[in-house]
Amino acid sequence: MTQSQDPFKHSPDRQANDQQLSRMGGIMMMAGWIVFFGLLTMFFSNYLNPRSKGRITSTGDRVVTVYRNINNQYLSQGKINGKDVVYLIDTGASGISIPTKVARRLGLRAGAPSKVITANGIGTVYLTTVKQLELGPIIIKNIRAHINPGLTDNQILLGMRVLRQLDIRIKGNTMTLRQNK
């Protein structure tokens, strides 16, 4: 049997091809691990940091517990006039501040202009009234708010105009809000 007929002997071309395939396999394996860890990171980031949705639990009797996220913010889902919104609960804000694009989606009308002092300086807002504000089982009716063209997020700042009507308790990473009957 000659060398060319020996099925177990690899030609130099075949050895080079095998090395190339082996290198590609290593690259594909590395890419697979990168994708795996990327997806794992995305999953746990959303699980542990509920930024966009907020997490609340309701224990019934007009009590809501809101969990602080990784950015030290208390975000919560709720409703204004029956439509879904996201609140940023802000004890440093005096009122309810609604971004213009959110106000349009909610069908709120901009009333008289007013000047406000914010962390970003002096700005102009437009007065409006929210017929019904809901945060879990907590419901507040006919409350003044303002439409703020300076806000670019989809989050509504929920300030002391609402919070002063509630009992607030902050402990660890939780804020408990209770509405008295």
N, C-alpha and C positions, 0 to 999 in steps of 0.2 A: 504494500500500500504506500503510495507516495504522500508527500506532505500535503498536497492540494486535495487529496482525497480523505485525509484524516478529519472527521467531523468534529473532533474535540479541540483541534488546533485553530485558533482564531487568527485571521489575517490582520495586518496592521490597520487596514481600513475599518474592520469590524471593531477592533479594540478602541480606536478613536471614536467611533460611533457610540460604543458602550459608555465611554467616559463622558461624552456629551449628554447622553441620556441620563446618566447618573447625576451630572451637574444640574440638569433641568429638574430632575426629581427633587433634589435638595432645595432648589429655588422654589418649586411649587409647594414643598412642605413648609418652608419658611413663610411663604405668602399665606398659606392656609392658617398657620398659627397667628399671624398678624391679624387676619380677618376675624378669627375666632376671638382673640382678646379684644379687638375693637368692638365687636358686637356685645361681648360680655360687659365691657365698660359702659357702652350706651345703655344697656338694659339696667345695670345697677345704678347708673347716674339718674335715670328717670325714676327708679324705684325709691332710692334714698333721698332724692332731691325733687320733690314734687313742685317744681317752679310754676309750670304753666297751669296745672289743674288745681293745686292746693289740695290738702287733705283735711277733711273735717269729719268729726263723728258727732252724732246727735244722740242724746240720751232721752229724748222725748220732751219733757216739760220745758220747752223753750230754752234749752241749754245746748250750747255748741262748743266743742273743743277743736281748736285750730292748732296744727303742728307747725313749728318754725322750720323753715327750710335751711339748706346749707348756706344761704346768703343772709341768714338771720332775719328773714322776712316771714310774716304771717300772711300767706296767700290762701284764699278760700273761694270756692265756687258759690254762686248765689244767683239771684234773679232780680231784675228790675222790670217792673210792669210785666211780669210773666216771661221775660226773655233772659236766657243764660248770660251771665257775666262772671268775671273774675275780679275779686276784691283784693286790694293790698291794704291790710288793716294797719293804719298808721296813727299811733297815739300822739304823734307830733303835728298832725294836720288838724285844722280846726273844723273843716267842713267835709263835704262829699265832692270830690273833683272828678269829673267825667271827661275823658278825651273826646275831642270833636267827632272822630270817626265812630266811636262807640255810641255817642249820643245820637248820631244820624241813624245807626242801625236800630237803636231803641225807639226811634221816633220822637225824641225829646225836642222841644222847641227852645231856641235860644231867645232869652228875654233881654232885659236891660243889661248893658255892659257895667262892669264893676272892676275896680282895681284891687289886686291882692298882693300881699308880700309873701313870697315863697322862698325856699332855700336857694333858688336860682335867681332871685331878684324880684322886681316888681313886674307884674303882668296884668293883662286884661282878661277877664273871664265873663261869661254870660249867664245870668241867673236862670234857673229852671226849677220845676217842681217834679219830684218823683212821686207818682201815685202810690206805688207799693214797692218796698225794698225787702227782699227776703235773704236771710242767711240761715240756711237750714230751717228749723221751726220758728226762728225769730222773724217776726213780721213788723215792719214799721210803715205807717201810711202817711201820705201827704207831707213829705219832708223836703225842705229846700236843699238844693244842690247847685253846683255851677258847672258849666261846660267850659273846659280849659283847652284852648288851642295849643298851649305849650306842652301838653302831654302827648307823647308819641307812642306809648305802649297801648295795649288793649286792657290794661288794668285800671280799675276805678279805685281811687284813693278813698278809703273809708275812714274818716276822721272822727273827732270828738263830738260833732253834731249828732252822730249815731251812738258812739261809744258811751257818752254821758247818760244815755237812757238805759244802759246795761250795767250789771255788776261784772267787773273784769277781774280775773285772777290770772297772774302769770307765774308759772312755776316750771323751772327747767326749760324744756323745749315746747311747752304747751301753754296756750292761752285759752282760758275758759270764759265764755261769755254767757251770761244768764239774763233773760228778760223777765222782769217782775210782772206779775199779772195785773 
